Amino acid sequence: MRQRREATQGTMAGRRLRGRIGLIASVIGLFVFLGSAQAASAWTLSSVSPSTGCPGETVTFTGSNFSGSTGSAKWSDPSAEFNTSISTTATIQSSTKATAIVPIFLQVQGTGKGSVSIGASNGFGQSNSETFTFKQLQECFKGGGGGEGTTGPTGPTGENGKNGENGKNGTTGATGATGATGKNGENGKNGENGATGATGKTGVTGATGPTGETGK
């Protein structure tokens, strides 16, 4: 009897031990399966553009294994005054492209060199990190000159102004050089004959000449 009872107890103990070993093996197998699934679906980040920016600017993430309509972008700025890590919503555009808005860090003195990664909204499959530089707030929010506005329409023509006073006469210029002698002009036509002059007075009778010699 005693031997049977001991044998029965040994058999039951062996069954319990085998059951426990099977349970442990199942749990280990489950962890291995979940780890493999997570590794297979992990998000991969290859680049961010631009790689530096100010709060409110849009950054484009390029990589692989992106899924869903939204994700979580994790930003890290070790030189921030506080809250060195912030998560924001990422918009998934495709399995290789997503966008997110740069959050605001209290960054006024540090170098601003940080990093950013992307993953599912529940934190599953978080990607590797890429370097991102956060610009200092005083640089982001300093006033800048606005661009030139468009040219307005032409206004109406104004009234004519009053005539100005006449200017003073200038000084007399120097005498110019004598010009070349011109060609002789053509001879003029003969004038008309003048009128006949009046008849002169009868002359005085001359004195009687001497008597001639007598002929031979």
Order of alpha helices (4+ residues) and beta strands (2+ residues): alpha-beta-beta-beta-beta-beta-beta-beta-beta-alpha
